[in-house]
Amino acid sequence: MASAIPSLLFCLLVLAPRLGSSSHTSFINGGKQTFVRSSDSRVPTCSPAPSDGGEVPAGRLPVMHRLSPCSPSSAGEGKSMLSAGDAFDRDALRLRAIFRESEPEDSKVGLTIPATGAPLAALPGAADYNVVVGFGNPVQKLAVGFDTATVGATLLQCKPCSADGDPCDKFFDPSRSYSLAQIPCASPDCPLRACSEPSSCTFALKKKGAVLVNATVVTDTLTVSRSASANDFRFACLEMGAGTTESSSGVLDLSRERHSLASRVALSPDTVAFSYCLPADPGFPGFLSLGATRPERSGRGVVGGYATVWDKASHPNLYFLRLVGVSVGVRHLRVPPAALASDALLEVHTTFNYLSHHVYAALRHEFREQMREYRRAPPLGELETCYDFSRESSYSVPMITLRFHGGAELVIDHMLYFKDPRNVFGVACLAFAPAPAYAPAGVAVVGSMAQVNMEVVYDVRGGKVGFVPNGC
């Protein structure tokens, strides 16, 4: 556990390019999604999220992409979406951090830093999807990300500010909270083998002698809404030794770790730990629902049932599902079961989807066969199956379905990455790639593009995950 929290700092790395509003309509029929040109030229605007005092359940929070003009972190002001190459670079940093391809910097406490050696100031340092919650007493409201693929800690940027004097008005101020409590180094709740001082669970992350982060693991009150809060909630308070490039204040841990927010949610037979829906349009919110009502209790159903969460000794806190089938349109891939089966990591902050080389090759071949009537385009980054739809008045794309052990099906209706997110009649590429060499053998990654507009339901206690289409 000693390396868990600092390595988490580098797990906040990706951006999911969004399909915004453009002059088109679309519909789904016969396993295909069809896009048709229209005269509608709407520009996305911010749709206000319901207030805390409305009809929204106590644990339900609006979710915005961090680069949306509606983002509570204001990170999206004046920013454009990343190119495919930049998105792949962020995916690589993210996945290398998750799979622990790193170099030891301080063997005394087992801390690690990315093998890239990139300084903290050059890393994005923010989760992609933001919610607003409160920390401390009195409550300090902060825009934070949420993450299911951490290795066991909620992170929060705290005052005092970075050494370079950047403003930090959006950081948590521990001195203002009367309920904050230190965790002694010897406490079982302190995840470090050694601390900077015995009276607190504190460490310093260094690179070539320079302090990048001072962090202290503490407990305080987390407030989700006026009627939902968690006392003595554990998080790492980060004092940055260098400026970060984003304005999110931290990230909520929704992993399977026993101190995570997902593990602290009070449950009943009718609820699950949490669910979320990532918005497809930057002008509208998705949601994160803590203590969410089971969809089958509210007249909605998960597609195919629930997938079993597989325990993986190397990453016990993460959500791995067993991939057992892939379809393109109505056709199943002809891949031997032994070659197809893989541990698929559900990932909110990785953009693209990654499959084993054998499965990816079969998917690419079948997709190209069904798309052979359309004009091909040069690759974008590592996306090698691309098309130019600029001359089309309409086109149809076979939808891709991932099937998991237990019966759950993820029907992906955002399987294309558009070079210009505002123009679906330009260049677009299949948003799948072969698993990178640094990923463990037999591991696939289901990224954020595959989960857009889908309510993903996490029954943590029951060890299963389900998918509800058209969730937001």
Wavefront OBJ file of the C-alpha trace (Angstrom):
o trace
v 0.000 0.000 0.000
v 2.925 2.370 0.440
v 3.007 3.336 -3.192
v -0.752 3.501 -3.647
v -1.529 7.123 -2.911
v 1.321 8.819 -4.780
v 0.811 6.634 -7.819
v -2.838 7.687 -7.785
v -1.742 11.246 -8.406
v -0.744 10.241 -11.915
v -3.954 8.308 -12.606
v -5.935 11.501 -13.341
v -4.870 11.745 -16.924
v -7.279 11.518 -19.808
v -9.790 13.434 -21.822
v -12.702 11.902 -23.686
v -13.360 13.829 -26.910
v -17.073 14.467 -27.117
v -19.603 14.298 -29.916
v -21.265 17.706 -29.693
v -24.343 19.031 -31.455
v -24.006 19.367 -35.228
v -26.279 19.505 -38.283
v -27.520 15.945 -38.178
v -30.045 13.541 -36.789
v -29.412 9.904 -35.958
v -31.366 6.737 -35.278
v -30.620 3.098 -34.469
v -32.107 0.159 -36.356
v -31.039 -3.391 -37.136
v -27.787 -3.200 -35.208
v -26.673 -0.021 -36.989
v -26.602 3.671 -36.140
v -27.540 5.935 -39.047
v -26.540 9.611 -39.325
v -28.560 11.913 -41.603
v -27.713 15.504 -42.524
v -30.206 18.106 -41.327
v -30.586 21.876 -41.337
v -30.340 22.083 -37.532
v -27.184 24.020 -36.651
v -27.610 24.354 -32.898
v -24.671 25.399 -30.794
v -24.408 23.550 -27.464
v -25.361 25.626 -24.441
v -25.297 24.847 -20.769
v -28.426 23.162 -19.471
v -28.807 23.936 -15.761
v -28.632 20.966 -13.429
v -31.374 20.512 -10.807
v -30.709 22.209 -7.502
v -30.173 20.378 -4.249
v -33.631 21.323 -3.038
v -35.521 19.850 -6.009
v -36.776 16.377 -6.862
v -33.293 14.924 -7.184
v -32.413 12.077 -4.763
v -30.038 13.059 -1.948
v -27.036 11.189 -3.360
v -27.415 12.220 -7.009
v -24.882 14.740 -8.343
v -24.727 16.436 -11.769
v -21.678 15.405 -13.826
v -19.917 17.590 -16.395
v -16.869 16.916 -18.548
v -13.995 19.069 -17.333
v -13.651 20.793 -20.734
v -17.368 21.508 -21.035
v -18.259 25.214 -20.898
v -20.628 24.139 -18.118
v -17.905 22.486 -16.003
v -17.958 23.528 -12.326
v -14.157 23.642 -12.374
v -14.200 26.270 -15.182
v -11.438 24.270 -16.864
v -13.287 24.285 -20.183
v -13.284 28.026 -20.709
v -11.498 28.785 -23.985
v -10.238 25.209 -24.390
v -10.681 22.859 -27.337
v -10.858 19.069 -27.409
v -7.674 17.047 -27.728
v -6.460 15.531 -30.964
v -6.418 11.746 -31.306
v -2.652 11.743 -30.776
v -2.921 13.784 -27.587
v -5.748 11.583 -26.330
v -3.601 8.483 -26.926
v -0.735 10.128 -25.030
v -3.048 10.757 -22.076
v -4.348 7.193 -22.284
v -0.778 5.909 -22.186
v 0.110 7.965 -19.101
v -3.077 6.866 -17.398
v -2.729 3.153 -18.155
v 0.990 3.061 -17.330
v 0.127 4.508 -13.917
v -2.691 2.007 -13.337
v -0.578 -0.959 -14.361
v 2.358 0.357 -12.293
v 4.974 0.712 -15.007
v 7.059 3.080 -12.875
v 10.452 3.739 -11.391
v 11.147 3.875 -7.633
v 12.131 7.323 -6.419
v 12.256 6.867 -2.645
v 12.726 3.275 -1.563
v 12.280 4.165 2.101
v 8.551 4.728 1.691
v 8.087 2.857 -1.574
v 6.925 5.873 -3.559
v 6.885 5.772 -7.333
v 6.781 8.211 -10.223
v 5.900 7.634 -13.890
v 8.581 6.078 -16.050
v 8.184 9.017 -18.424
v 9.878 11.277 -15.879
v 7.537 14.119 -16.844
v 7.427 16.847 -14.193
v 4.196 17.211 -12.282
v 3.595 20.664 -13.771
v 3.458 19.120 -17.257
v 0.797 16.557 -16.344
v -2.925 17.322 -16.563
v -3.573 16.508 -12.900
v -7.367 16.444 -13.170
v -10.096 13.884 -13.650
v -12.233 14.215 -16.760
v -15.667 14.284 -15.187
v -16.475 16.688 -12.356
v -19.035 16.890 -9.563
v -19.380 19.390 -6.712
v -19.182 18.139 -3.113
v -18.308 19.643 0.249
v -15.391 18.910 2.562
v -14.961 19.901 6.190
v -17.008 21.900 8.708
v -18.051 24.506 7.810
v -18.518 23.035 4.330
v -16.109 24.089 1.586
v -17.679 23.293 -1.802
v -15.189 22.023 -4.363
v -15.294 20.670 -7.915
v -13.714 17.223 -7.926
v -13.473 14.308 -10.295
v -14.484 10.723 -9.575
v -12.608 7.570 -10.452
v -13.299 3.834 -10.294
v -9.741 2.764 -11.173
v -7.763 4.229 -8.322
v -5.685 2.076 -6.032
v -7.235 3.285 -2.843
v -7.488 6.961 -1.895
v -9.504 10.104 -2.409
v -7.149 12.968 -3.297
v -7.701 16.638 -2.518
v -5.484 19.622 -3.291
v -5.002 21.631 -0.126
v -3.607 24.913 1.082
v -0.916 26.155 1.533
v -0.495 26.742 -2.188
v 2.252 25.663 -4.555
v 5.703 27.161 -4.234
v 5.415 29.056 -7.516
v 2.678 31.274 -6.117
v -0.172 30.197 -8.413
v -3.637 31.072 -7.061
v -5.341 28.251 -5.207
v -8.733 29.641 -4.252
v -10.308 26.335 -5.338
v -8.217 24.285 -2.918
v -9.361 22.896 0.443
v -8.212 24.877 3.494
v -7.645 22.415 6.387
v -7.209 25.243 8.887
v -10.844 26.279 8.421
v -12.344 22.882 9.331
v -12.960 22.103 13.014
v -13.793 18.433 12.225
v -10.511 17.538 10.463
v -8.449 14.895 12.291
v -4.912 13.643 11.784
v -4.174 9.931 11.338
v -1.097 8.746 13.327
v 1.599 7.051 11.312
v 1.197 3.829 13.307
v -2.557 3.662 12.659
v -3.859 0.829 10.445
v -5.635 3.565 8.477
v -2.295 5.053 7.416
v -1.277 3.351 4.132
v 2.449 4.160 4.418
v 5.302 1.953 5.603
v 7.129 5.035 6.840
v 6.120 8.655 7.417
v 7.869 12.007 7.486
v 6.811 12.434 11.117
v 5.364 9.915 13.616
v 2.397 12.015 14.730
v 0.765 12.105 11.299
v 0.413 10.025 8.153
v 2.571 12.298 5.976
v 4.880 11.705 3.025
v 6.841 13.748 0.521
v 7.023 12.776 -3.158
v 10.334 13.857 -4.672
v 11.913 13.905 -8.113
v 15.664 14.483 -8.382
v 15.679 16.099 -4.970
v 12.794 18.494 -5.635
v 9.611 18.093 -3.626
v 6.668 17.622 -5.972
v 4.027 16.876 -3.352
v 3.701 16.951 0.405
v 0.663 14.884 1.404
v -1.031 14.124 4.687
v -3.717 11.471 5.026
v -6.513 12.821 7.250
v -10.202 12.337 8.008
v -12.988 14.903 7.777
v -16.654 15.218 6.852
v -17.643 14.719 3.212
v -20.967 16.363 2.297
v -22.729 15.171 -0.844
v -25.984 17.071 -0.269
v -27.932 18.644 2.581
v -29.171 15.232 3.652
v -26.245 12.983 2.690
v -22.793 13.094 4.293
v -20.023 10.829 5.550
v -18.200 11.543 8.803
v -14.545 10.591 9.339
v -14.008 10.181 5.614
v -10.370 9.443 4.764
v -8.519 11.354 2.044
v -5.019 12.512 1.151
v -4.519 16.257 1.504
v -1.979 17.284 -1.161
v 0.211 20.369 -0.860
v 1.653 20.820 -4.317
v 5.293 21.785 -4.720
v 4.653 22.731 -8.357
v 1.674 24.152 -10.169
v -0.805 21.902 -11.961
v -2.349 22.677 -15.321
v -5.974 22.099 -14.356
v -8.397 23.608 -11.866
v -10.137 20.531 -10.451
v -9.635 20.308 -6.701
v -9.181 16.541 -6.490
v -10.729 13.148 -7.177
v -13.208 10.951 -5.291
v -12.194 7.319 -4.903
v -14.989 4.973 -6.033
v -12.825 1.850 -6.137
v -13.365 -1.349 -4.128
v -10.887 -0.257 -1.444
v -12.378 -0.323 2.066
v -11.874 3.423 2.649
v -13.392 4.480 -0.676
v -16.602 6.448 -0.954
v -18.211 3.442 -2.654
v -17.490 1.381 0.466
v -18.999 4.023 2.765
v -22.423 4.229 1.093
v -25.309 2.997 3.268
v -27.208 0.291 1.374
v -30.615 -1.364 1.395
v -31.913 -4.328 -0.647
v -33.218 -1.796 -3.196
v -29.988 0.139 -3.711
v -26.469 -0.275 -5.060
v -23.278 1.541 -4.105
v -23.348 3.928 -7.058
v -24.085 4.458 -10.715
v -23.045 7.095 -13.211
v -23.880 8.305 -16.688
v -21.266 10.181 -18.700
v -22.897 12.902 -20.843
v -22.724 12.666 -24.632
v -23.370 16.377 -25.177
v -21.136 18.964 -23.493
v -24.157 21.223 -22.979
v -25.988 18.751 -20.752
v -25.120 17.085 -17.438
v -24.761 13.411 -16.722
v -24.968 12.172 -13.157
v -23.232 10.330 -10.352
v -25.715 8.656 -8.010
v -24.509 7.372 -4.627
v -26.766 4.769 -3.042
v -28.558 4.515 -6.393
v -31.866 2.681 -6.711
v -31.499 -0.623 -8.502
v -32.727 -0.048 -12.061
v -34.961 -3.114 -11.940
v -36.758 -1.538 -8.951
v -37.620 1.567 -10.964
v -38.935 -0.029 -14.137
v -35.652 0.010 -16.034
v -33.503 -2.968 -16.805
v -29.853 -3.764 -17.301
v -29.116 -5.244 -20.725
v -28.622 -9.015 -20.467
v -28.355 -8.998 -16.675
v -25.328 -8.182 -14.524
v -21.672 -8.933 -15.210
v -19.614 -10.545 -12.473
v -16.727 -8.470 -11.109
v -13.591 -10.599 -11.191
v -11.054 -10.454 -8.394
v -7.576 -9.767 -9.712
v -4.796 -10.223 -7.153
v -2.541 -7.641 -8.809
v -5.272 -4.970 -8.751
v -7.789 -5.944 -6.048
v -9.472 -2.516 -5.898
v -10.392 -2.265 -9.584
v -13.466 -3.381 -11.520
v -12.557 -6.128 -13.978
v -15.247 -7.907 -16.002
v -14.707 -11.077 -18.002
v -15.117 -10.356 -21.723
v -16.684 -13.418 -23.407
v -18.119 -12.098 -26.678
v -17.946 -9.282 -29.225
v -20.430 -8.471 -32.012
v -20.245 -6.024 -34.912
v -23.789 -5.197 -35.954
v -25.618 -8.519 -35.816
v -22.508 -10.619 -36.508
v -20.533 -12.310 -33.747
v -16.767 -12.284 -34.098
v -15.370 -15.671 -35.015
v -12.722 -15.847 -32.334
v -11.992 -19.009 -30.307
v -13.317 -18.626 -26.726
v -9.856 -19.090 -25.222
v -8.458 -16.269 -27.363
v -11.458 -14.009 -26.781
v -11.719 -14.279 -22.998
v -9.945 -11.424 -21.244
v -10.164 -9.319 -18.092
v -11.775 -6.046 -19.178
v -11.078 -3.036 -16.957
v -13.909 -0.507 -16.734
v -12.213 2.875 -17.036
v -13.804 6.330 -16.795
v -10.641 8.291 -17.606
v -9.227 6.357 -20.555
v -10.676 7.612 -23.841
v -10.387 4.672 -26.233
v -11.083 0.944 -25.994
v -8.235 -1.572 -26.058
v -8.519 -5.266 -26.959
v -6.010 -8.089 -27.247
v -4.280 -8.103 -30.627
v -6.120 -11.202 -31.847
v -9.568 -9.890 -30.891
v -8.810 -6.400 -32.177
v -7.703 -7.776 -35.556
v -10.951 -9.734 -35.887
v -13.009 -6.668 -34.881
v -11.158 -4.434 -37.348
v -11.650 -6.914 -40.189
v -15.390 -7.314 -39.588
v -15.962 -3.581 -39.132
v -14.131 -2.809 -42.385
v -16.119 -5.459 -44.213
v -19.410 -3.893 -43.121
v -18.150 -0.371 -43.932
v -16.549 -1.109 -47.298
v -18.991 1.126 -49.234
v -17.537 4.250 -47.593
v -14.404 6.165 -48.525
v -11.404 5.402 -46.318
v -9.296 8.164 -44.681
v -5.711 8.159 -43.359
v -5.201 7.029 -39.758
v -5.503 9.437 -36.833
v -2.773 8.627 -34.361
v -3.134 4.948 -33.527
v -6.687 4.839 -34.867
v -6.174 3.023 -38.153
v -9.729 2.369 -39.357
v -10.912 5.791 -40.526
v -13.481 7.107 -43.004
v -14.260 10.378 -44.768
v -18.002 11.073 -44.643
v -17.782 14.615 -46.039
v -19.492 13.650 -49.313
v -22.275 11.606 -47.720
v -25.840 12.767 -47.066
v -26.259 9.868 -44.663
v -24.307 6.846 -43.511
v -24.797 3.822 -41.258
v -22.308 2.381 -38.797
v -22.575 -1.106 -37.257
v -22.888 -0.911 -33.491
v -20.452 -2.906 -31.392
v -21.611 -5.064 -28.498
v -19.355 -6.353 -25.735
v -20.690 -9.335 -23.755
v -19.455 -10.227 -20.290
v -19.545 -13.248 -18.003
v -22.805 -13.159 -16.066
v -24.838 -12.011 -19.071
v -24.359 -8.221 -19.205
v -24.102 -6.579 -22.618
v -22.604 -3.175 -23.378
v -24.089 -1.934 -26.664
v -21.794 0.871 -27.828
v -23.434 3.638 -29.824
v -20.395 5.958 -29.631
v -17.961 3.696 -31.445
v -16.554 6.459 -33.687
v -13.986 9.100 -32.794
v -14.629 12.252 -34.854
v -11.649 14.366 -35.874
v -13.887 17.413 -35.404
v -16.334 16.586 -32.582
v -18.756 19.193 -33.954
v -18.922 17.589 -37.413
v -20.130 14.014 -37.796
v -19.876 14.390 -41.592
v -16.109 14.737 -41.576
v -13.381 12.210 -40.775
v -14.202 9.556 -38.171
v -12.331 6.500 -36.893
v -13.200 3.319 -35.055
v -12.423 4.095 -31.399
v -10.661 0.785 -30.725
v -6.962 -0.075 -30.656
v -4.814 -3.085 -29.776
v -3.820 -3.358 -26.125
v -0.481 -1.598 -25.513
v 2.636 -3.633 -24.845
v 2.887 -2.399 -21.238
v -0.588 -3.728 -20.330
v -0.649 -7.128 -18.611
v -1.346 -10.085 -20.854
v -5.025 -10.923 -21.181
v -6.266 -7.460 -20.162
v -8.680 -5.292 -22.162
v -9.800 -1.739 -21.350
v -13.319 -0.373 -21.793
v -12.830 3.391 -22.048
v -15.120 6.356 -21.561
v -16.254 6.581 -25.201
v -17.871 3.155 -24.875
v -19.762 4.229 -21.746
v -21.163 7.578 -22.946
v -24.941 7.939 -22.426
v -25.013 4.604 -20.583
v -25.954 4.297 -16.905
v -23.268 2.032 -15.468
v -24.533 0.408 -12.264
v -22.030 -0.783 -9.636
v -23.354 -3.298 -7.110
v -20.132 -3.366 -5.112
v -21.450 -5.542 -2.283
v -22.905 -8.054 -4.761
v -19.755 -7.984 -6.914
v -21.478 -7.139 -10.182
v -21.955 -4.376 -12.766
v -24.827 -3.667 -15.159
v -25.530 -1.356 -18.096
v -28.732 0.619 -18.701
v -28.951 2.269 -22.157
v -29.997 5.893 -22.677
v -29.146 6.715 -19.096
v -28.718 10.470 -19.496
l 1 2 3 4 5 6 7 8 9 10 11 12 13 14 15 16 17 18 19 20 21 22 23 24 25 26 27 28 29 30 31 32 33 34 35 36 37 38 39 40 41 42 43 44 45 46 47 48 49 50 51 52 53 54 55 56 57 58 59 60 61 62 63 64 65 66 67 68 69 70 71 72 73 74 75 76 77 78 79 80 81 82 83 84 85 86 87 88 89 90 91 92 93 94 95 96 97 98 99 100 101 102 103 104 105 106 107 108 109 110 111 112 113 114 115 116 117 118 119 120 121 122 123 124 125 126 127 128 129 130 131 132 133 134 135 136 137 138 139 140 141 142 143 144 145 146 147 148 149 150 151 152 153 154 155 156 157 158 159 160 161 162 163 164 165 166 167 168 169 170 171 172 173 174 175 176 177 178 179 180 181 182 183 184 185 186 187 188 189 190 191 192 193 194 195 196 197 198 199 200 201 202 203 204 205 206 207 208 209 210 211 212 213 214 215 216 217 218 219 220 221 222 223 224 225 226 227 228 229 230 231 232 233 234 235 236 237 238 239 240 241 242 243 244 245 246 247 248 249 250 251 252 253 254 255 256 257 258 259 260 261 262 263 264 265 266 267 268 269 270 271 272 273 274 275 276 277 278 279 280 281 282 283 284 285 286 287 288 289 290 291 292 293 294 295 296 297 298 299 300 301 302 303 304 305 306 307 308 309 310 311 312 313 314 315 316 317 318 319 320 321 322 323 324 325 326 327 328 329 330 331 332 333 334 335 336 337 338 339 340 341 342 343 344 345 346 347 348 349 350 351 352 353 354 355 356 357 358 359 360 361 362 363 364 365 366 367 368 369 370 371 372 373 374 375 376 377 378 379 380 381 382 383 384 385 386 387 388 389 390 391 392 393 394 395 396 397 398 399 400 401 402 403 404 405 406 407 408 409 410 411 412 413 414 415 416 417 418 419 420 421 422 423 424 425 426 427 428 429 430 431 432 433 434 435 436 437 438 439 440 441 442 443 444 445 446 447 448 449 450 451 452 453 454 455 456 457 458 459 460 461 462 463 464 465 466 467 468 469 470 471 472
